[in-house]
Each structure stands twice: as C-alpha cells, then as structure tokens.
Amino acid sequence: MLRPHSSWNRARLVGYCRPSRLAAVIAIGVVGVFLSGCGFTKAKKDAENLLNRHFQTIATNGYEAAIADYGKQFFQNHTKDEWSKTLARLKARLGTYQSHTVTSWRVFKKSGTFGSGTTVEMVCQTAYSNHSSEERFVIFKGVLDSDYKIVGHYIGS
C-alpha cells in the first residue's frame, strides 16, 4: 500500500482523485451529445414530414393549398398573392409535380433571424413533368410553435 509522503498535505491527496471527476464530466458530456443528437434527428424527421405533406398537397390540391405550409416569416418579404403567382409561373415552366428526394440537410438550434427555435435546411431534387429542379427549403419551428413552417424556399430551374 502506498502511503503519502509526510510533506504532502490534504489538498494534494484530494486533488489526486481528479481523474475520476474528469471521467465523470466527460461521461456527462457524451450523454449530452447523444441526447441532443436525438433532437436533431427528430427535427430532421419532422421537417421531412412537412416537405412530404407539402409536396403531397401540391400534387393533389395545387399550389394554392400548399401556401398554408409557409410561415408568417416567409410572407414578410412577399405577399401570399405574389408567391401564388410565382408558383403558377413555375408550374407552367416545370410541369406538374412527380417526386422529390432530399439530397442534403442541416439542423440548427439557436436564436436567429426567425427567433429562438430550430431551423432545418433541406435541399431536394424535385422531378416535374417537364423538368427537374433543385429546391432549397428553410424550415423553422419556434420554441413556442406547435409545428414547423417553411420560411425560405429557393427554386433553381
């Protein structure tokens, strides 16, 4: 058994236990990362569900009905009527919606331009009857909101 040298004081002996405390802090940090990762995965899934519903609405009821998927932040820069006309022009050029595939995504949880909450950016390759298009969506859910809304929509055609 090791005995501390007589010149060691009690503080040094207590400090000797720090590696186990460090391990505990690291373990707590790792658990925190895993738990926050679950939140990011849920955010991605919820945003994908919104996009699936959005495109299903377009396919069955048209762009006018899909306007409900856009948040109030989206309409700070253009009116619903302007956006409806833009979507109608795009439909005339691209054709009717057929399918989409999410090609990339990112999730952010912070305070930002749209307020405090979760922002999901998703890029989709979208097939229409005349052409395909890459579309980028910015989807946001505020801390007090019940669901995600589209707050940015960029269509490359």
C-alpha positions as CSV (number, residue, x, y, z in Angstrom):
1,M,0.0,0.0,0.0
2,L,1.3,3.4,-0.9
3,R,1.5,5.9,1.9
4,P,1.6,9.6,1.1
5,H,4.9,11.3,1.8
6,S,4.7,13.2,5.1
7,S,5.2,16.5,3.2
8,W,2.0,16.1,1.2
9,N,-0.9,18.0,2.5
10,R,-4.5,17.0,2.5
11,A,-5.2,19.2,-0.6
12,R,-2.8,17.2,-2.7
13,L,-4.4,14.0,-1.7
14,V,-7.9,15.3,-2.6
15,G,-6.6,16.6,-5.9
16,Y,-5.3,13.1,-6.7
17,C,-8.9,12.0,-7.3
18,R,-9.5,14.4,-10.1
19,P,-9.1,11.9,-13.0
20,S,-12.3,10.2,-11.8
21,R,-14.0,13.5,-11.7
22,L,-12.8,14.3,-15.2
23,A,-14.1,11.0,-16.4
24,A,-17.5,11.8,-14.9
25,V,-17.6,15.2,-16.6
26,I,-16.6,13.6,-19.9
27,A,-19.3,10.9,-19.5
28,I,-21.9,13.6,-18.8
29,G,-20.8,15.5,-21.9
30,V,-21.0,12.4,-24.1
31,V,-24.5,11.6,-22.8
32,G,-25.5,15.3,-23.5
33,V,-24.2,15.0,-27.1
34,F,-26.2,11.8,-27.7
35,L,-29.4,13.3,-26.2
36,S,-29.0,16.5,-28.3
37,G,-28.4,14.3,-31.4
38,C,-31.8,12.7,-30.8
39,G,-33.3,16.2,-31.0
40,F,-31.5,16.9,-34.3
41,T,-32.8,13.6,-35.7
42,K,-36.3,14.4,-34.6
43,A,-36.0,17.9,-36.2
44,K,-34.9,16.4,-39.5
45,K,-37.7,13.8,-39.4
46,D,-40.4,16.5,-38.6
47,A,-39.1,18.7,-41.4
48,E,-39.1,15.8,-43.9
49,N,-42.7,15.1,-42.8
50,L,-43.6,18.8,-43.6
51,L,-42.0,18.5,-47.0
52,N,-43.7,15.3,-47.8
53,R,-47.1,16.8,-46.8
54,H,-46.2,20.0,-48.8
55,F,-45.5,18.1,-52.0
56,Q,-48.5,15.8,-51.5
57,T,-50.7,18.9,-51.1
58,I,-49.2,20.3,-54.4
59,A,-49.8,17.0,-56.2
60,T,-53.4,16.7,-55.0
61,N,-54.7,20.2,-54.3
62,G,-52.3,22.5,-56.1
63,Y,-50.1,25.3,-55.0
64,E,-52.8,27.5,-53.5
65,A,-53.5,24.9,-50.8
66,A,-49.8,24.4,-50.2
67,I,-49.4,28.1,-49.2
68,A,-50.6,27.0,-45.7
69,D,-47.2,25.3,-45.2
70,Y,-45.4,28.7,-45.3
71,G,-44.8,30.6,-42.1
72,K,-45.5,34.3,-41.4
73,Q,-41.8,35.0,-41.6
74,F,-41.8,33.9,-45.3
75,F,-44.5,36.5,-46.1
76,Q,-42.6,39.4,-44.6
77,N,-40.8,39.7,-47.9
78,H,-43.6,38.9,-50.3
79,T,-47.4,38.6,-50.2
80,K,-49.3,35.3,-50.5
81,D,-50.7,36.6,-53.8
82,E,-47.2,37.3,-55.2
83,W,-45.9,33.9,-54.1
84,S,-49.0,32.1,-55.6
85,K,-48.4,33.9,-58.9
86,T,-44.7,32.9,-58.8
87,L,-45.6,29.3,-58.2
88,A,-48.1,29.3,-61.0
89,R,-45.4,30.6,-63.4
90,L,-43.1,27.9,-62.2
91,K,-45.7,25.2,-62.7
92,A,-46.2,26.4,-66.3
93,R,-42.5,26.0,-66.9
94,L,-41.6,22.9,-64.8
95,G,-44.9,21.0,-65.2
96,T,-46.8,19.0,-62.6
97,Y,-45.0,17.6,-59.5
98,Q,-44.0,14.0,-59.7
99,S,-41.5,13.2,-56.9
100,H,-38.7,14.6,-54.7
101,T,-35.6,13.3,-52.9
102,V,-33.9,15.0,-50.0
103,T,-30.2,15.3,-51.1
104,S,-28.8,17.2,-48.1
105,W,-29.9,18.7,-44.8
106,R,-28.6,20.7,-41.8
107,V,-30.2,21.4,-38.4
108,F,-29.5,24.4,-36.2
109,K,-30.9,25.1,-32.8
110,K,-30.3,28.7,-31.8
111,S,-31.6,32.2,-31.8
112,G,-31.5,33.8,-35.2
113,T,-33.3,35.9,-37.8
114,F,-36.5,33.9,-37.3
115,G,-36.3,33.9,-33.5
116,S,-35.4,31.2,-31.0
117,G,-36.0,27.7,-32.1
118,T,-34.9,25.0,-34.6
119,T,-34.0,25.7,-38.2
120,V,-33.7,22.9,-40.7
121,E,-32.3,23.5,-44.2
122,M,-33.1,20.8,-46.7
123,V,-32.1,20.5,-50.4
124,C,-34.3,18.4,-52.6
125,Q,-34.0,17.2,-56.1
126,T,-37.6,17.5,-57.4
127,A,-38.9,15.9,-60.5
128,Y,-41.7,17.7,-62.5
129,S,-43.3,16.5,-65.8
130,N,-41.3,19.0,-67.9
131,H,-38.0,19.5,-66.0
132,S,-36.4,18.6,-62.7
133,S,-35.3,21.2,-60.2
134,E,-33.1,21.6,-57.2
135,E,-35.1,23.2,-54.4
136,R,-33.8,24.5,-51.1
137,F,-36.1,24.9,-48.1
138,V,-35.5,26.7,-44.8
139,I,-37.9,25.3,-42.3
140,F,-38.4,26.7,-38.8
141,K,-40.1,25.9,-35.6
142,G,-40.0,28.5,-32.8
143,V,-39.8,27.4,-29.2
144,L,-43.5,28.3,-28.7
145,D,-44.7,26.9,-32.1
146,S,-46.6,23.6,-32.4
147,D,-45.1,22.7,-35.8
148,Y,-42.6,23.5,-38.5
149,K,-43.3,26.1,-41.3
150,I,-41.4,26.9,-44.5
151,V,-39.7,30.3,-44.0
152,G,-37.5,30.1,-47.1
153,H,-38.0,28.4,-50.5
154,Y,-35.5,28.7,-53.3
155,I,-36.2,27.0,-56.6
156,G,-33.5,26.5,-59.2
157,S,-34.9,25.8,-62.6
